[in-house]
Amino acid sequence: MGRNAGLAIAWAIFAVAMLALIAMPASSYDWMTQMDPMVAPGSIEEGDNRWPMIALVALIAALGAQLAVLKLAVSRPMRATAVALMIVAAVVWAVRFVA
């Protein structure tokens, strides 16, 4: 596999992982507050919320893809972009799933 094919695959993995992070609900019951405004956000007790763990896997995939870009990159701007996108992925994950 050539360098360009490896970069294309890494960028595709990063794009899919970021779409997953953005599209994933932070809670299994977020939709209930949209359907019924009387339900207070956070009032439903969640015993087994799997979304933060799945989001962590998506974050690891995004970071791994950017590490591959760092390894395959030939220019300094491409490396800087990879580092910046790693930071963006971590911030998106933290804002959506940690807080």
Backbone as XML, in Angstrom:
<?xml version="1.0"?>
<chain id="A" units="angstrom">
  <residue number="1" name="MET">
    <atom name="N" x="0.857" y="-1.176" z="0.000"/>
    <atom name="CA" x="0.000" y="0.000" z="0.000"/>
    <atom name="C" x="0.899" y="1.232" z="0.000"/>
  </residue>
  <residue number="2" name="GLY">
    <atom name="N" x="0.593" y="2.158" z="-0.867"/>
    <atom name="CA" x="1.389" y="3.370" z="-0.979"/>
    <atom name="C" x="1.052" y="4.390" z="0.092"/>
  </residue>
  <residue number="3" name="ARG">
    <atom name="N" x="1.886" y="5.401" z="0.152"/>
    <atom name="CA" x="1.711" y="6.461" z="1.146"/>
    <atom name="C" x="0.385" y="7.186" z="0.954"/>
  </residue>
  <residue number="4" name="ASN">
    <atom name="N" x="0.042" y="7.488" z="-0.304"/>
    <atom name="CA" x="-1.209" y="8.223" z="-0.558"/>
    <atom name="C" x="-2.436" y="7.394" z="-0.191"/>
  </residue>
  <residue number="5" name="ALA">
    <atom name="N" x="-2.388" y="6.090" z="-0.457"/>
    <atom name="CA" x="-3.518" y="5.230" z="-0.089"/>
    <atom name="C" x="-3.649" y="5.155" z="1.425"/>
  </residue>
  <residue number="6" name="GLY">
    <atom name="N" x="-2.530" y="5.062" z="2.116"/>
    <atom name="CA" x="-2.561" y="5.039" z="3.581"/>
    <atom name="C" x="-3.129" y="6.326" z="4.159"/>
  </residue>
  <residue number="7" name="LEU">
    <atom name="N" x="-2.728" y="7.449" z="3.575"/>
    <atom name="CA" x="-3.271" y="8.736" z="4.033"/>
    <atom name="C" x="-4.771" y="8.826" z="3.775"/>
  </residue>
  <residue number="8" name="ALA">
    <atom name="N" x="-5.205" y="8.361" z="2.602"/>
    <atom name="CA" x="-6.642" y="8.407" z="2.279"/>
    <atom name="C" x="-7.441" y="7.546" z="3.254"/>
  </residue>
  <residue number="9" name="ILE">
    <atom name="N" x="-6.929" y="6.382" z="3.575"/>
    <atom name="CA" x="-7.623" y="5.512" z="4.526"/>
    <atom name="C" x="-7.664" y="6.146" z="5.912"/>
  </residue>
  <residue number="10" name="ALA">
    <atom name="N" x="-6.554" y="6.733" z="6.338"/>
    <atom name="CA" x="-6.505" y="7.379" z="7.654"/>
    <atom name="C" x="-7.475" y="8.554" z="7.727"/>
  </residue>
  <residue number="11" name="TRP">
    <atom name="N" x="-7.539" y="9.366" z="6.677"/>
    <atom name="CA" x="-8.482" y="10.496" z="6.675"/>
    <atom name="C" x="-9.920" y="10.001" z="6.679"/>
  </residue>
  <residue number="12" name="ALA">
    <atom name="N" x="-10.197" y="8.916" z="5.952"/>
    <atom name="CA" x="-11.560" y="8.366" z="5.932"/>
    <atom name="C" x="-11.956" y="7.829" z="7.306"/>
  </residue>
  <residue number="13" name="ILE">
    <atom name="N" x="-11.040" y="7.136" z="7.964"/>
    <atom name="CA" x="-11.330" y="6.628" z="9.315"/>
    <atom name="C" x="-11.589" y="7.790" z="10.262"/>
  </residue>
  <residue number="14" name="PHE">
    <atom name="N" x="-10.780" y="8.843" z="10.157"/>
    <atom name="CA" x="-10.978" y="10.007" z="11.014"/>
    <atom name="C" x="-12.344" y="10.644" z="10.760"/>
  </residue>
  <residue number="15" name="ALA">
    <atom name="N" x="-12.718" y="10.787" z="9.492"/>
    <atom name="CA" x="-14.003" y="11.420" z="9.163"/>
    <atom name="C" x="-15.174" y="10.609" z="9.714"/>
  </residue>
  <residue number="16" name="VAL">
    <atom name="N" x="-15.124" y="9.295" z="9.563"/>
    <atom name="CA" x="-16.214" y="8.447" z="10.060"/>
    <atom name="C" x="-16.279" y="8.505" z="11.590"/>
  </residue>
  <residue number="17" name="ALA">
    <atom name="N" x="-15.117" y="8.474" z="12.243"/>
    <atom name="CA" x="-15.090" y="8.531" z="13.708"/>
    <atom name="C" x="-15.640" y="9.865" z="14.217"/>
  </residue>
  <residue number="18" name="MET">
    <atom name="N" x="-15.292" y="10.962" z="13.556"/>
    <atom name="CA" x="-15.797" y="12.266" z="13.984"/>
    <atom name="C" x="-17.303" y="12.377" z="13.752"/>
  </residue>
  <residue number="19" name="LEU">
    <atom name="N" x="-17.783" y="11.855" z="12.626"/>
    <atom name="CA" x="-19.235" y="11.847" z="12.399"/>
    <atom name="C" x="-19.945" y="11.038" z="13.469"/>
  </residue>
  <residue number="20" name="ALA">
    <atom name="N" x="-19.352" y="9.928" z="13.864"/>
    <atom name="CA" x="-19.945" y="9.117" z="14.927"/>
    <atom name="C" x="-19.966" y="9.883" z="16.241"/>
  </residue>
  <residue number="21" name="LEU">
    <atom name="N" x="-18.876" y="10.585" z="16.557"/>
    <atom name="CA" x="-18.838" y="11.360" z="17.807"/>
    <atom name="C" x="-19.895" y="12.453" z="17.822"/>
  </residue>
  <residue number="22" name="ILE">
    <atom name="N" x="-20.090" y="13.084" z="16.689"/>
    <atom name="CA" x="-21.052" y="14.189" z="16.624"/>
    <atom name="C" x="-22.491" y="13.667" z="16.621"/>
  </residue>
  <residue number="23" name="ALA">
    <atom name="N" x="-22.735" y="12.542" z="15.944"/>
    <atom name="CA" x="-24.098" y="12.030" z="15.805"/>
    <atom name="C" x="-24.577" y="11.233" z="17.013"/>
  </residue>
  <residue number="24" name="MET">
    <atom name="N" x="-23.654" y="10.708" z="17.799"/>
    <atom name="CA" x="-24.024" y="9.861" z="18.940"/>
    <atom name="C" x="-24.714" y="10.665" z="20.038"/>
  </residue>
  <residue number="25" name="PRO">
    <atom name="N" x="-25.763" y="10.114" z="20.614"/>
    <atom name="CA" x="-26.380" y="10.820" z="21.740"/>
    <atom name="C" x="-25.514" y="10.670" z="22.990"/>
  </residue>
  <residue number="26" name="ALA">
    <atom name="N" x="-25.479" y="11.706" z="23.810"/>
    <atom name="CA" x="-24.705" y="11.637" z="25.056"/>
    <atom name="C" x="-25.415" y="10.744" z="26.067"/>
  </residue>
  <residue number="27" name="SER">
    <atom name="N" x="-26.719" y="10.634" z="25.938"/>
    <atom name="CA" x="-27.514" y="9.828" z="26.854"/>
    <atom name="C" x="-28.559" y="9.056" z="26.055"/>
  </residue>
  <residue number="28" name="SER">
    <atom name="N" x="-28.903" y="7.899" z="26.538"/>
    <atom name="CA" x="-29.919" y="7.093" z="25.864"/>
    <atom name="C" x="-31.302" y="7.726" z="25.943"/>
  </residue>
  <residue number="29" name="TYR">
    <atom name="N" x="-31.487" y="8.663" z="26.852"/>
    <atom name="CA" x="-32.813" y="9.232" z="27.084"/>
    <atom name="C" x="-32.913" y="10.710" z="26.718"/>
  </residue>
  <residue number="30" name="ASP">
    <atom name="N" x="-31.968" y="11.230" z="25.945"/>
    <atom name="CA" x="-32.035" y="12.633" z="25.521"/>
    <atom name="C" x="-33.283" y="12.932" z="24.698"/>
  </residue>
  <residue number="31" name="TRP">
    <atom name="N" x="-33.736" y="11.958" z="23.947"/>
    <atom name="CA" x="-34.899" y="12.178" z="23.096"/>
    <atom name="C" x="-36.160" y="12.456" z="23.903"/>
  </residue>
  <residue number="32" name="MET">
    <atom name="N" x="-36.212" y="11.992" z="25.148"/>
    <atom name="CA" x="-37.418" y="12.171" z="25.957"/>
    <atom name="C" x="-37.660" y="13.640" z="26.306"/>
  </residue>
  <residue number="33" name="THR">
    <atom name="N" x="-36.587" y="14.389" z="26.537"/>
    <atom name="CA" x="-36.762" y="15.805" z="26.859"/>
    <atom name="C" x="-37.237" y="16.592" z="25.643"/>
  </residue>
  <residue number="34" name="GLN">
    <atom name="N" x="-36.940" y="16.092" z="24.447"/>
    <atom name="CA" x="-37.419" y="16.757" z="23.242"/>
    <atom name="C" x="-38.896" y="16.456" z="22.996"/>
  </residue>
  <residue number="35" name="MET">
    <atom name="N" x="-39.330" y="15.271" z="23.375"/>
    <atom name="CA" x="-40.731" y="14.878" z="23.161"/>
    <atom name="C" x="-41.664" y="15.486" z="24.209"/>
  </residue>
  <residue number="36" name="ASP">
    <atom name="N" x="-41.201" y="15.524" z="25.454"/>
    <atom name="CA" x="-42.036" y="16.023" z="26.547"/>
    <atom name="C" x="-41.228" y="17.049" z="27.345"/>
  </residue>
  <residue number="37" name="PRO">
    <atom name="N" x="-41.531" y="18.325" z="27.189"/>
    <atom name="CA" x="-40.771" y="19.359" z="27.898"/>
    <atom name="C" x="-40.898" y="19.288" z="29.420"/>
  </residue>
  <residue number="38" name="MET">
    <atom name="N" x="-41.878" y="18.542" z="29.918"/>
    <atom name="CA" x="-42.056" y="18.431" z="31.367"/>
    <atom name="C" x="-41.002" y="17.513" z="32.000"/>
  </residue>
  <residue number="39" name="VAL">
    <atom name="N" x="-40.376" y="16.674" z="31.203"/>
    <atom name="CA" x="-39.331" y="15.788" z="31.718"/>
    <atom name="C" x="-38.053" y="16.613" z="31.847"/>
  </residue>
  <residue number="40" name="ALA">
    <atom name="N" x="-37.553" y="16.711" z="33.062"/>
    <atom name="CA" x="-36.353" y="17.505" z="33.306"/>
    <atom name="C" x="-35.116" y="16.744" z="32.830"/>
  </residue>
  <residue number="41" name="PRO">
    <atom name="N" x="-34.203" y="17.443" z="32.139"/>
    <atom name="CA" x="-32.977" y="16.773" z="31.719"/>
    <atom name="C" x="-32.203" y="16.249" z="32.929"/>
  </residue>
  <residue number="42" name="GLY">
    <atom name="N" x="-31.767" y="15.024" z="32.864"/>
    <atom name="CA" x="-31.019" y="14.429" z="33.963"/>
    <atom name="C" x="-31.891" y="13.801" z="35.032"/>
  </residue>
  <residue number="43" name="SER">
    <atom name="N" x="-33.215" y="13.872" z="34.883"/>
    <atom name="CA" x="-34.098" y="13.318" z="35.912"/>
    <atom name="C" x="-34.267" y="11.810" z="35.779"/>
  </residue>
  <residue number="44" name="ILE">
    <atom name="N" x="-33.920" y="11.261" z="34.648"/>
    <atom name="CA" x="-34.061" y="9.822" z="34.437"/>
    <atom name="C" x="-32.750" y="9.147" z="34.817"/>
  </residue>
  <residue number="45" name="GLU">
    <atom name="N" x="-32.860" y="8.197" z="35.705"/>
    <atom name="CA" x="-31.663" y="7.490" z="36.166"/>
    <atom name="C" x="-31.243" y="6.461" z="35.124"/>
  </residue>
  <residue number="46" name="GLU">
    <atom name="N" x="-29.990" y="6.544" z="34.715"/>
    <atom name="CA" x="-29.478" y="5.626" z="33.704"/>
    <atom name="C" x="-28.593" y="4.594" z="34.380"/>
  </residue>
  <residue number="47" name="GLY">
    <atom name="N" x="-29.016" y="3.354" z="34.328"/>
    <atom name="CA" x="-28.234" y="2.305" z="34.949"/>
    <atom name="C" x="-27.084" y="1.838" z="34.074"/>
  </residue>
  <residue number="48" name="ASP">
    <atom name="N" x="-27.329" y="1.745" z="32.772"/>
    <atom name="CA" x="-26.319" y="1.205" z="31.871"/>
    <atom name="C" x="-26.266" y="2.053" z="30.606"/>
  </residue>
  <residue number="49" name="ASN">
    <atom name="N" x="-25.567" y="3.175" z="30.677"/>
    <atom name="CA" x="-25.435" y="4.049" z="29.526"/>
    <atom name="C" x="-24.174" y="3.658" z="28.764"/>
  </residue>
  <residue number="50" name="ARG">
    <atom name="N" x="-24.339" y="3.051" z="27.612"/>
    <atom name="CA" x="-23.202" y="2.550" z="26.842"/>
    <atom name="C" x="-22.620" y="3.579" z="25.881"/>
  </residue>
  <residue number="51" name="TRP">
    <atom name="N" x="-23.290" y="4.684" z="25.657"/>
    <atom name="CA" x="-22.840" y="5.652" z="24.661"/>
    <atom name="C" x="-21.486" y="6.268" z="24.973"/>
  </residue>
  <residue number="52" name="PRO">
    <atom name="N" x="-21.168" y="6.635" z="26.209"/>
    <atom name="CA" x="-19.828" y="7.182" z="26.456"/>
    <atom name="C" x="-18.705" y="6.187" z="26.139"/>
  </residue>
  <residue number="53" name="MET">
    <atom name="N" x="-18.929" y="4.904" z="26.372"/>
    <atom name="CA" x="-17.901" y="3.908" z="26.058"/>
    <atom name="C" x="-17.743" y="3.759" z="24.545"/>
  </residue>
  <residue number="54" name="ILE">
    <atom name="N" x="-18.854" y="3.758" z="23.819"/>
    <atom name="CA" x="-18.784" y="3.682" z="22.361"/>
    <atom name="C" x="-18.113" y="4.940" z="21.809"/>
  </residue>
  <residue number="55" name="ALA">
    <atom name="N" x="-18.399" y="6.087" z="22.414"/>
    <atom name="CA" x="-17.760" y="7.330" z="21.993"/>
    <atom name="C" x="-16.258" y="7.288" z="22.254"/>
  </residue>
  <residue number="56" name="LEU">
    <atom name="N" x="-15.848" y="6.651" z="23.332"/>
    <atom name="CA" x="-14.423" y="6.510" z="23.619"/>
    <atom name="C" x="-13.733" y="5.670" z="22.540"/>
  </residue>
  <residue number="57" name="VAL">
    <atom name="N" x="-14.395" y="4.633" z="22.078"/>
    <atom name="CA" x="-13.843" y="3.820" z="20.985"/>
    <atom name="C" x="-13.721" y="4.667" z="19.712"/>
  </residue>
  <residue number="58" name="ALA">
    <atom name="N" x="-14.718" y="5.489" z="19.424"/>
    <atom name="CA" x="-14.651" y="6.369" z="18.255"/>
    <atom name="C" x="-13.518" y="7.380" z="18.404"/>
  </residue>
  <residue number="59" name="LEU">
    <atom name="N" x="-13.320" y="7.897" z="19.617"/>
    <atom name="CA" x="-12.218" y="8.831" z="19.859"/>
    <atom name="C" x="-10.878" y="8.145" z="19.627"/>
  </residue>
  <residue number="60" name="ILE">
    <atom name="N" x="-10.731" y="6.931" z="20.117"/>
    <atom name="CA" x="-9.479" y="6.198" z="19.929"/>
    <atom name="C" x="-9.234" y="5.946" z="18.446"/>
  </residue>
  <residue number="61" name="ALA">
    <atom name="N" x="-10.284" y="5.647" z="17.689"/>
    <atom name="CA" x="-10.138" y="5.450" z="16.244"/>
    <atom name="C" x="-9.692" y="6.748" z="15.562"/>
  </residue>
  <residue number="62" name="ALA">
    <atom name="N" x="-10.285" y="7.873" z="15.968"/>
    <atom name="CA" x="-9.915" y="9.156" z="15.376"/>
    <atom name="C" x="-8.469" y="9.504" z="15.702"/>
  </residue>
  <residue number="63" name="LEU">
    <atom name="N" x="-8.079" y="9.304" z="16.955"/>
    <atom name="CA" x="-6.699" y="9.607" z="17.343"/>
    <atom name="C" x="-5.715" y="8.673" z="16.658"/>
  </residue>
  <residue number="64" name="GLY">
    <atom name="N" x="-6.067" y="7.397" z="16.548"/>
    <atom name="CA" x="-5.196" y="6.446" z="15.852"/>
    <atom name="C" x="-5.025" y="6.800" z="14.387"/>
  </residue>
  <residue number="65" name="ALA">
    <atom name="N" x="-6.099" y="7.234" z="13.761"/>
    <atom name="CA" x="-6.014" y="7.636" z="12.352"/>
    <atom name="C" x="-5.077" y="8.834" z="12.189"/>
  </residue>
  <residue number="66" name="GLN">
    <atom name="N" x="-5.171" y="9.775" z="13.101"/>
    <atom name="CA" x="-4.290" y="10.944" z="13.001"/>
    <atom name="C" x="-2.843" y="10.600" z="13.341"/>
  </residue>
  <residue number="67" name="LEU">
    <atom name="N" x="-2.637" y="9.622" z="14.202"/>
    <atom name="CA" x="-1.268" y="9.156" z="14.450"/>
    <atom name="C" x="-0.692" y="8.525" z="13.184"/>
  </residue>
  <residue number="68" name="ALA">
    <atom name="N" x="-1.531" y="7.816" z="12.433"/>
    <atom name="CA" x="-1.083" y="7.259" z="11.152"/>
    <atom name="C" x="-0.742" y="8.373" z="10.173"/>
  </residue>
  <residue number="69" name="VAL">
    <atom name="N" x="-1.542" y="9.432" z="10.168"/>
    <atom name="CA" x="-1.245" y="10.573" z="9.298"/>
    <atom name="C" x="0.085" y="11.201" z="9.709"/>
  </residue>
  <residue number="70" name="LEU">
    <atom name="N" x="0.314" y="11.316" z="11.012"/>
    <atom name="CA" x="1.599" y="11.860" z="11.478"/>
    <atom name="C" x="2.763" y="11.013" z="10.978"/>
  </residue>
  <residue number="71" name="LYS">
    <atom name="N" x="2.597" y="9.719" z="10.996"/>
    <atom name="CA" x="3.666" y="8.820" z="10.556"/>
    <atom name="C" x="3.884" y="8.900" z="9.051"/>
  </residue>
  <residue number="72" name="LEU">
    <atom name="N" x="2.805" y="9.035" z="8.283"/>
    <atom name="CA" x="2.891" y="9.026" z="6.830"/>
    <atom name="C" x="3.107" y="10.408" z="6.218"/>
  </residue>
  <residue number="73" name="ALA">
    <atom name="N" x="2.909" y="11.465" z="6.993"/>
    <atom name="CA" x="2.989" y="12.824" z="6.455"/>
    <atom name="C" x="4.408" y="13.144" z="5.999"/>
  </residue>
  <residue number="74" name="VAL">
    <atom name="N" x="4.482" y="13.895" z="4.907"/>
    <atom name="CA" x="5.784" y="14.292" z="4.384"/>
    <atom name="C" x="6.066" y="15.779" z="4.598"/>
  </residue>
  <residue number="75" name="SER">
    <atom name="N" x="5.040" y="16.530" z="4.943"/>
    <atom name="CA" x="5.236" y="17.970" z="5.120"/>
    <atom name="C" x="4.873" y="18.394" z="6.538"/>
  </residue>
  <residue number="76" name="ARG">
    <atom name="N" x="5.463" y="19.480" z="6.945"/>
    <atom name="CA" x="5.193" y="20.024" z="8.279"/>
    <atom name="C" x="3.745" y="20.497" z="8.429"/>
  </residue>
  <residue number="77" name="PRO">
    <atom name="N" x="3.147" y="21.165" z="7.430"/>
    <atom name="CA" x="1.739" y="21.575" z="7.574"/>
    <atom name="C" x="0.790" y="20.390" z="7.744"/>
  </residue>
  <residue number="78" name="MET">
    <atom name="N" x="1.071" y="19.278" z="7.069"/>
    <atom name="CA" x="0.205" y="18.108" z="7.231"/>
    <atom name="C" x="0.321" y="17.544" z="8.641"/>
  </residue>
  <residue number="79" name="ARG">
    <atom name="N" x="1.521" y="17.558" z="9.205"/>
    <atom name="CA" x="1.699" y="17.100" z="10.585"/>
    <atom name="C" x="0.982" y="18.033" z="11.560"/>
  </residue>
  <residue number="80" name="ALA">
    <atom name="N" x="1.092" y="19.334" z="11.314"/>
    <atom name="CA" x="0.422" y="20.305" z="12.188"/>
    <atom name="C" x="-1.096" y="20.130" z="12.122"/>
  </residue>
  <residue number="81" name="THR">
    <atom name="N" x="-1.607" y="19.865" z="10.918"/>
    <atom name="CA" x="-3.039" y="19.638" z="10.760"/>
    <atom name="C" x="-3.472" y="18.390" z="11.523"/>
  </residue>
  <residue number="82" name="ALA">
    <atom name="N" x="-2.665" y="17.342" z="11.456"/>
    <atom name="CA" x="-2.990" y="16.105" z="12.167"/>
    <atom name="C" x="-3.039" y="16.343" z="13.673"/>
  </residue>
  <residue number="83" name="VAL">
    <atom name="N" x="-2.084" y="17.080" z="14.208"/>
    <atom name="CA" x="-2.072" y="17.378" z="15.646"/>
    <atom name="C" x="-3.285" y="18.225" z="16.019"/>
  </residue>
  <residue number="84" name="ALA">
    <atom name="N" x="-3.598" y="19.229" z="15.198"/>
    <atom name="CA" x="-4.756" y="20.089" z="15.474"/>
    <atom name="C" x="-6.053" y="19.277" z="15.459"/>
  </residue>
  <residue number="85" name="LEU">
    <atom name="N" x="-6.182" y="18.351" z="14.508"/>
    <atom name="CA" x="-7.398" y="17.536" z="14.441"/>
    <atom name="C" x="-7.482" y="16.554" z="15.608"/>
  </residue>
  <residue number="86" name="MET">
    <atom name="N" x="-6.340" y="16.102" z="16.121"/>
    <atom name="CA" x="-6.356" y="15.257" z="17.322"/>
    <atom name="C" x="-6.912" y="16.047" z="18.506"/>
  </residue>
  <residue number="87" name="ILE">
    <atom name="N" x="-6.502" y="17.296" z="18.614"/>
    <atom name="CA" x="-6.990" y="18.151" z="19.693"/>
    <atom name="C" x="-8.488" y="18.411" z="19.526"/>
  </residue>
  <residue number="88" name="VAL">
    <atom name="N" x="-8.916" y="18.668" z="18.301"/>
    <atom name="CA" x="-10.342" y="18.901" z="18.037"/>
    <atom name="C" x="-11.165" y="17.672" z="18.415"/>
  </residue>
  <residue number="89" name="ALA">
    <atom name="N" x="-10.692" y="16.494" z="18.049"/>
    <atom name="CA" x="-11.417" y="15.258" z="18.376"/>
    <atom name="C" x="-11.535" y="15.086" z="19.889"/>
  </residue>
  <residue number="90" name="ALA">
    <atom name="N" x="-10.448" y="15.341" z="20.614"/>
    <atom name="CA" x="-10.476" y="15.204" z="22.068"/>
    <atom name="C" x="-11.434" y="16.215" z="22.705"/>
  </residue>
  <residue number="91" name="VAL">
    <atom name="N" x="-11.450" y="17.426" z="22.187"/>
    <atom name="CA" x="-12.339" y="18.461" z="22.734"/>
    <atom name="C" x="-13.797" y="18.116" z="22.449"/>
  </residue>
  <residue number="92" name="VAL">
    <atom name="N" x="-14.095" y="17.651" z="21.233"/>
    <atom name="CA" x="-15.475" y="17.265" z="20.899"/>
    <atom name="C" x="-15.935" y="16.146" z="21.822"/>
  </residue>
  <residue number="93" name="TRP">
    <atom name="N" x="-15.091" y="15.147" z="22.028"/>
    <atom name="CA" x="-15.444" y="14.041" z="22.920"/>
    <atom name="C" x="-15.678" y="14.545" z="24.341"/>
  </residue>
  <residue number="94" name="ALA">
    <atom name="N" x="-14.777" y="15.397" z="24.841"/>
    <atom name="CA" x="-14.889" y="15.890" z="26.206"/>
    <atom name="C" x="-16.146" y="16.722" z="26.410"/>
  </residue>
  <residue number="95" name="VAL">
    <atom name="N" x="-16.457" y="17.578" z="25.459"/>
    <atom name="CA" x="-17.632" y="18.446" z="25.590"/>
    <atom name="C" x="-18.910" y="17.630" z="25.545"/>
  </residue>
  <residue number="96" name="ARG">
    <atom name="N" x="-18.960" y="16.635" z="24.692"/>
    <atom name="CA" x="-20.205" y="15.872" z="24.532"/>
    <atom name="C" x="-20.390" y="14.786" z="25.586"/>
  </residue>
  <residue number="97" name="PHE">
    <atom name="N" x="-19.305" y="14.174" z="26.076"/>
    <atom name="CA" x="-19.477" y="12.980" z="26.885"/>
    <atom name="C" x="-18.895" y="13.055" z="28.288"/>
  </residue>
  <residue number="98" name="VAL">
    <atom name="N" x="-18.091" y="14.046" z="28.596"/>
    <atom name="CA" x="-17.504" y="14.118" z="29.931"/>
    <atom name="C" x="-18.319" y="15.030" z="30.832"/>
  </residue>
  <residue number="99" name="ALA">
    <atom name="N" x="-18.755" y="16.149" z="30.299"/>
    <atom name="CA" x="-19.459" y="17.135" z="31.106"/>
    <atom name="C" x="-20.801" y="16.687" z="31.574"/>
  </residue>
</chain>
